[in-house]
């Protein structure tokens, strides 16, 4: 019979290493907060215009569709 040496199981019992440390999470959260603030500002500035354009395209599309017989 061959002898089988036991494997080191300490790496398996401690669990996987976290992908993000607390420092990288804090940096990521700060960058996402900045991005969120910029997006909110952009939507506040351009949201009504985009809403008007999208509704205009919907009404124009449905109006032009009813002009042509099926």
FENMO-V369191 format. One record per residue. N is the residue number from 1. RES is the residue in one small letter. PHI is phi in degrees with one decimal (none if undefined). OMEGA is omega in whole degrees, -180 to 180 (NA if undefined). D_CENTER is the distance of its C-alpha to the mean C-alpha in Angstrom with 2 decimals. Layout:
{{N/RES/PHI/OMEGA/D_CENTER} {N/RES/PHI/OMEGA/D_CENTER}}
This chain:
{{1/x/none/178/56.54} {2/x/-94.4/179/53.91} {3/x/-89.6/179/52.45} {4/x/-108.6/-179/48.70} {5/x/-82.1/179/47.32} {6/x/-67.9/179/44.79} {7/x/-87.5/178/41.28} {8/x/-79.8/-176/39.60} {9/x/-100.9/-179/37.23} {10/x/-67.8/179/36.04} {11/x/-68.9/-179/32.82} {12/x/-78.2/-177/32.09} {13/x/-81.7/-179/32.93} {14/x/-80.3/179/30.85} {15/x/90.1/-179/27.53} {16/x/-73.3/177/24.76} {17/x/-72.6/178/23.78} {18/x/-68.8/180/20.52} {19/x/-72.1/180/17.87} {20/x/-117.6/175/17.05} {21/x/-82.9/-179/20.04} {22/x/-64.8/179/20.28} {23/x/-70.1/179/20.74} {24/x/-71.3/175/17.61} {25/x/-64.7/180/15.62} {26/x/-65.4/178/17.39} {27/x/-65.8/178/16.72} {28/x/-66.4/179/12.96} {29/x/-63.4/179/13.11} {30/x/-65.5/179/15.40} {31/x/-67.2/178/13.37} {32/x/-67.9/177/10.32} {33/x/-64.9/178/13.14} {34/x/-65.2/179/14.61} {35/x/-62.4/179/11.65} {36/x/-62.5/179/11.33} {37/x/-64.2/178/15.09} {38/x/-66.5/179/15.23} {39/x/-65.7/178/12.98} {40/x/-63.0/178/15.11} {41/x/-64.1/180/18.16} {42/x/-65.3/179/17.40} {43/x/-66.2/178/16.84} {44/x/-64.8/-178/19.97} {45/x/-80.5/-171/21.88} {46/x/-114.6/-174/21.00} {47/x/-64.0/-179/19.89} {48/x/-64.9/178/23.48} {49/x/-62.6/179/24.28} {50/x/-65.6/178/21.39} {51/x/-64.9/179/22.43} {52/x/-63.0/180/26.00} {53/x/-63.4/-178/25.30} {54/x/-67.6/178/23.35} {55/x/-66.6/176/26.10} {56/x/-62.0/178/28.72} {57/x/-66.7/180/27.40} {58/x/-66.0/-179/27.38} {59/x/-68.2/177/30.90} {60/x/-65.8/180/32.21} {61/x/-65.0/180/31.00} {62/x/-72.4/178/32.56} {63/x/-69.3/180/35.68} {64/x/-71.2/180/36.21} {65/x/-69.4/-179/35.72} {66/x/-76.5/179/38.46} {67/x/-74.7/-178/40.80} {68/x/-101.8/178/41.06} {69/x/-69.6/-178/42.82} {70/x/-79.0/NA/41.19}}
